[in-house]
Every structure is written in C-alpha cells, then in structure tokens.
C-alpha cells in the first residue's frame, strides 16, 4: 500500500468516526431541545439549577458516534463514565440523597403550626392517581401507568425513584417531563388559580401561625417518619432520608452535617442527576410516540394536582368559621415543587392585595406535598411488590 493510499484510508476511517457521518435527524432535534432548555434557564430564569444540567446533558447524550466502535463513551455502554454515573439514576441512589438535602433545608414550622394544611398537600396528590387512571384508560399497563402518573407530584427525584423501580424504559422521558413541568410552575399554575378562584377568595387574609417550639420541631421528623413509613413501608428510602435530613437541621447538635447535606452534597447530586437524566434522552430512545403521550398525560397530571389543591381549599372553607378561612391561592402549593409553588401563591396574593403575604401559609401545604408525593410513590410501588 502506497503512502497516499494509506493516508486516504486513514482519513476515510476518521471521517466515518465523526459525528457528522453518524448524525441523524433525531440527534439534531434533541440537540435543539437541549439548547432550548438552557435558553429557558438562562433567559427566562426557569429553574436554572435543574434545566442547565439537563439541557447540557441532552446535548451531550445526543452527540452521535459510531455505535459499534467499542469506544465505551455512551450512556448506555457498559463501563463508560456516563454509564457509571447513570447507575445512580437507574438504581435509585440519587433521589434519596436529594431528599436528604430537602429535609435538611426545609422548615416544617408552618405545617406544625397548622396541621390541617397537610390535607391540602394530600388533596394535590389526586393528580398522581388521576393520571394513573388516565394512563390505564389509554392502554398503558399498570407499571407504565404508575411510572407516568408520578409526574403529577411535580417532584423530579420522586418520579425518577418510582420509574427506576417499576418501568425503567420510561425513565428518561418521565424524568425530563417531571423536571420540565417543575420549571414551568410559574407559567402553568397562575392560569389555573385565577380560573378557579373569585376576587373575594383571593383577598382572604389568614391569621399568622402560632409560634412552634424547638421540641415540636425535633419531634416532628421522628413522629412523621413513624407515621408515614408504618403506613407505606415502600416509601422508606425517600421518607427516611427526608426526615433524617430534617432531624439533622432541627436537632441543633449536627449543624455541620445539616449544612453539608443541604449544600455541598445536594449540589453534587443535583449536578450528576441533571446531567445523566439529560444524557438518557438519546434520540433513538426518546423520540417515540409513547414519549408524546407521556408529556400529555404529565401535563394533565400537573393540572389536576394544582386544581385539586385549590378546589379542596374551597371545600374546606365551607366548614371553617369566617375568621379561620383559608385563601384558596395556597391550594396550588400542595404539589411538591418547593418552594416554587409557595412563591407563586405569595406572588399572586400580593398581586390582588400588596399587604397579603401568603408565603409562610403556603409553605405548609408545599412541604406537605413533598411528604405526600413520597407516600404516593410508595403506595404505587407497593402495587408491584410480590
């Protein structure tokens, strides 16, 4: 073989290895989706801590390469770095660690001071079970339906945890869908809240919550852990870590551990979780008709959850005295998007009365929604235990 033939052959092999030679239309579409996520995060400030890692992950996961080259670089290739990172998603390691961080940064005082607010968080979980019934009606089997329905909790880690256990094939679509709707809370929820409430209801002022003692704050995670896990033991990985993180925060003796759980550790897990979830959306796995249906059912689940919370508050008000009425604008906070949903309640309340601060009241159902989504996930998971 002459030198020129050798160079030509090697150049031809090099070209065949490039992404230009292996790109398909689906790859270009998904790279565009990843770029859109990053734009929404930076330009529109839609949950940048989530959408920037996911968006870059979508781009990273859709850079095409020669699949049979044995390069061990793809997410679904054994022994690749991305595949090792992805095990934290596939095996359900990351979600409990995220819940540890959530527990360590969450103040449950609003819920402790007004325990009836937990009912709003419970009502919002109807979005999950409503979506479960819709998915079954559309022909999905029970495991697939459960994997899709959990999107209604607006809780990415919970969605990942349940989907990885009951139907891993939908994991990428479910995770991206859940995080997408979490990021779109400021867009979707206000429309539903205005539609379902009157101006008079939006102007309701709630009494300030009572002062919660240190003892109550310490006892809450212990009692909460026992009550929830005795009912739904299958939710133990999420609920156990949530209440453990909160006990670290409230004990007053483990500030270093609480700070680590809520900052450094949580940030590391969110980076790996977001990046690998994004990478899992490779065009060949993601661009299917089932994915479209997942996004549509997920939208219904999120809408149902928001509407259920608001409507339930209106029903509660029928049985409450005039001085103890609850502003229905905090009903949206029953979903598990903390503290985004509570901020939406507060912002909308201030829009109609600039002195009506609803944030602390909304945090009650908001943190109840975190607990509720984990309980709902545990309930659905129990359907598939032998």
N, C-alpha and C positions, 0 to 999 in steps of 0.2 A: 504494500500500500504506500502510495506516494505521500509526501508531506501535505500537499494540498488536499488530497482525499481524506487524510487523517483529520485535518483541521475542519474540513467541511462536515465530516461525520460527527465530530465532537460538537460543532456548533449546532447541528441539527438536533442532536440529543439534548443539548442545553435548552434550545427553543421549546422542545417538547415538554420540558420540565417546568417552564414558566407558567405563571397564572394566565397570561394572555392566550396560551394554547389550550388551556384547560377550562377557561371560563365558560359558563352557561348563562342564559338569560336570568335564571333564578338567583344566581350569585349576585348579579348586578342589582336586581330588585332588592335583595336583602341588604346589600351594602347601602343602598339608598335609604332603607328603613332605619338602619343603624345611624346614618348621618342625620336623619330626621329626629331621632331620639336625642342625639347630642344637641341639635339645634333647639329643641323644646326645653332641654335642661338649661342651656346657657342663655338663650334669648328670652324665653318665657318663664324661666325660673321654676319649671315643673320638676320638683324633686330631683335636683342635680346630683345629690349623693347616690341616688339609685340609677337615674337614666344615663349619666355619663359612663359609669362602668358597663351597664347593659348595652348601651349604644356602641361603645368601642368593642365590646365582646361580640356583638352581632357582626360588625365589620371583620373582626379577627377570625370569627368562625366561618366566614363566607369567602375568604381569600382562597381561590381554587388552587389545587395542586394535583399532581399525578397520583391517583389513589393507590396504584399498585407498585409504587416506587420503594416502599418499605422505609420511608423517611421517619416514621414514628413522630409526627408533629401534629396530627389532627386530634380533635377532642375525642373521637370515637376509636382511636387507635390505641391498642394496649401498650402500656409503658411510656406513652408520651407524657410530657409535663402537664399539658392541659387535661389529659385523661386522669392523671393523678389528682389534680385539683378538683376535677368534676366528681370524683368519688364522694367528696363532701356534700354534694347535692344529691347524687344518686343514692347514697347510703343514708341520707338524712342527718348528717353530722352538723351542718351549718345552722339549720333552723333553731335547734335548742340553744345554741350559743348566742344567736341573735336574741332569743327570748331572755336569756340571762342578762344581756345588756339592757333590754327594755325594762326588765324588772328593776335593775339597779339604777335606772334613771327616772322611774315613774313614782309619782306621789299619789297614793291612793286615798288621800285625805278627803277629797270631795265625795268619793263613793262611801267611805266610812261614815262621814257626817250625814249623808242622806242615802241610806241603804236602798230605798225604793228605786233609785236611779238604775240599779242593776237590772231591773225589769225592762228598761228601755234597751240596754245592751242585749238582753236576751231576745227581745222582740225583733231586733235588727237581724238576728240570725235566721229569720224566716227567709231571707234572701238566699241562704245556702240551701235550705230544704225545698224552697220553691223551685230553685234552679235544678235541683236533683230530680224533681218530678217532671220538669220540662224536658230535661235531657233524656230521661227514660221514655217519655212520650215520643221523642224524636228518633228513637231506635237505638240509642246507646245502651250498652249493657250496664248492669249496676256498678261495676268497678269504674268504667269510663265515666258514668254519670257522677259518681262521687268525686272523681278527680276534677271534673269540670265545675261542679256545684260549689266547691270550696272557694272559688273566686269571689263569691258573694260576700265573703267576710272582709274583702279588701285588705287582706293580710298576706303579703308575699311569702314570708317564711312558713306560715301555716299551710299555704297552698302547695309549696314545694314539699313539705314534710309528708302531707297526705298523698299527693300524687306519686311521690317516690315509693310509697308503700303499696298503693292499690293498683296504679296503672302507669308505670314509668314511661311508656311510649308517648304519653301526652305531656310529659314533664316540661319540656321546653316551651310548648305553646301555652300551657297553663301558667307557668311562671311569668312569662312575658306579658300575658294577658292580665294577670293579677297586679303586677307592678305598673302596667300601663294605666289601669283604672285607678290605682292608688295615686298616681301622678295627676290624673285628671279630676280628682276630687273637687278642686276649685272651679272646674268648668261644669261638671255634671250636677253636683248636689244643689247649688243655689236655685237652679231652674225648678227642680222637684220641690224644694222647700217653699218657694214662692207659690207654686201651683197648689199646694195642699194646705196652705195657711191663709188666714184672713189678716188684714192690717191690725185688727184689735188683738188677735192672738200674738202677733209679732211684738206688740208693745207690752206684753205681760212682764212685770218685774218680779223676780224671785227673791225670797228672803236670803240673806247671807247665811252660809252654812255655819254650824257651830264649830267651835274650836275642838280639834281632835287631839287627844293626849298621846304622849310618847308610848305609853303602854299599849294603847289601841293599835298604834302603827306597827309595833313589834308583834303583837298577837295576830294581826290580820293575815300576814303571809302564811303563818303556821295553820291557822284555822281554815283559811282559804284553800291551802294545799290539801288538807284532810277532807274537806267537804267536796271539792271537785274531783279529786282522784279516787275517792271511795265510790263516787257515782260513775265516773268514766276512767277506769284504770288505764285504758289505752291512750289517754292523753297525757300520761305521766311524763314523757320526755319534754314536752313543751311546758306544761303546767309546773312541773317540778323545777325547771330552770327559771321560769318566770318568778315564782315565789321565792326561790333561793336568792336570786338577784335582788329582790326587794328586801329580803331579810338582811342581806349584806348592807344595804343602804340604811335601813332603819335601826339596826342594832346599835349604831353609834360606836362600835368597837372594831369594825372592819372597813374603815373608810378607804384604806389603800386598795383593798380587794374590790370594793364597790366602784371606785374610780377606774380601776383597770378594766373591769367588766363593762362599764358604760362608755369608756373612751377607747383606749388602745386596742383591746381585744375586739370590741364591737366593730371598730373601723376596719381592722384586718379582715374579719369575717365578711363584712359587707362588701369589701373590695373583691375578695375571692368569689363570693356568692354572685354578685352582679356580673362580674366578668365571665364566669363559667356558665351562668344562665344565658347570657347573650351568645356565647360561643355555641351553645347547644341548638341554636336556631339555624342550623345549616339548611340551605335551600331544599336539598333533597328530602330532609326530614320535616321541614316546617311548612313549605308551600303545598298544602294539601287542602281538600275540601273540608276535612274534619277540623282543620285549624280555623277556617272561616266560621264554622258552626260554633266552635269553642268561644271565639271572640263575641259572637252574637249572644250566645247563652250567658256568657260572662257579663255582658252589658245588662241583660235582663236581671241577672242575679244582683248586680250592684244597685240597679234602680229599685228593685223590690226591697232590698235591705234598707236603703235610705227611706223609701216611702213607708215601710213597716214601722220604723222608729218614730217618724213624725206622726203617723196615724195613731200609734199606740199612746203617745203622749196626749193626743186629743181625747182618746177614750178615757185615759186616767183622769183627765181634768173633769170629766162628768161626775166623778166620785170624790173629788177633792173640794175642800172649802175654798171660798173666794180668796182668802189670804194665803192659801198654800198651792195655788195653781202653778203649773209648770209651763214655761214657754216652749211651745212645740218646735221652735227653731233648734233646740238642743237634741231633738229626736234623731237628726241625721248623724249625730256623734256616736250612735250605737254601733256603727261599723268600726272596724279595728284599725283605721288609719290614724295613728296617734303621732303628734297632736293636730294633724292637718284638719280633720273633721271638726274638732273642737274650735279651731281658729275660724273655720267657716261659720259656725254657729255664732261666734262672737262678732265677726265682721258684719254678718247680715243683721244681727240685732242692733249694732251701732248705726247701721245704715238707716234704720227707722227711728231710732232714739239714741242720740250720741252719748247718753248717760247710762244706757242699759248694757252693762258689761256681763256677758254670759259665759266667758271663758272658763271660770272655775266651776260653774254649774255644769257646763258641757263636758268637762274632764271626767265627771262621774260616769256617765254612760260610755264615754270614749274608752276609759280603761276597763270598764265592764265588758265592752266589745272585744277587747284583747282576750280576756278570760273566756268570753262566750265563743269566740271563733275557735279557740283551742279545745273547748269542750265539744263543740260541734264536730271538729275534726276527729276527736277521739270517739265520738258517737258513730260517725260514718265508718271509721276504721274498725270498730267493733262488729260491724255488719259482715266483715270478711274474715273474721277470726274463726279458726276451726275448733 
